[in-house]
Amino acid sequence: MISKSEMIPKREMNGLEMMEEGKGVTMKTAANDNPLGVFDSGVGGVSVLRWIRRQLPREDLIYVSDAGYAPYGNRSPHYVEERAVYLTRFLLEHRVKAVVVACNTATVTSIARLRSLFPVPFIGIEPGVKPALAATANGIVGVLATTETLKSSSFHNLIHRFCKGARVEVQGCPGLMEQVEAMAFTTPKTRALLDRYLTPLLEKGADTIVLGCTHYPFLAPLIREMAGEGIRIIDTGEAVSRQVCRALSARGLLTSREGPGAAAFWTSGSPTVETVLSSLWGESVTVGRMP
Ligand code: DGL
């Protein structure tokens, strides 16, 4: 059994560390100074976390990579839902004031259940079909996403709601998230996989490609190179960060503290992810191992 003080990487979360050490003392910090929780099956959600940091520089952030149970994209909705519930409980133990589900697969399969179980705001991410339909010139949009996202009823509803007269072509991308986890952004294997997934969409005439998985923005430069300059690439990470800001602000949950917020990282996978997370986050981070 891991003790509470062990559960928080101290260097990263000073505000929380003080609260943990004050055992038996009533928590003085108002909920709005509590951290914001963010999770994904792996490092992909860092593509969203970076936008959140830009949008909300003073917030403390806790990021969880569920790499020990990834990928989510080829698992059953039940499996992903159970993981999402577990990760949310973990984040709530760290007193998060809201949870960002920085994973399309977990959002489409689990966000309704999370909202029904837990009393904090949840902000999710779904493939950017709507902005893609607004951006396309020829009315043909291609979506790259996990198989599970594409199968989900939420995704089908999304298309049904917004796709009036336009065409949405979809492509599941098994194996692609693993390449991002390995930081293999431009290797021959990644190129071959992307070629296999991108080419059919381009051949069907798509002039706009939706990055429907939070891992794929890290492959955007390669996608741009392979698809050509004329193709629009839609990443919804920035829009999600604006939504996070609106959701916190509407509930009076924006932090009142001055100065830059901290960021703490946790993983259910190998601690070697520290190198990858540090590189994607842009500064050296310590990664805690989840129980
Ligand atoms: N990053 C995740 C998403 O946005 C899923 C990757 C995976 O675990 O398959 O869907």
Residues whose N, C-alpha, C, O or C-beta is under 5 A from the ligand:
A	BS01	DGL	S41 G44 A70 P71 Y72 G73 A102 C103 N104 T105 T146 M177 G212 C213 T214 H215
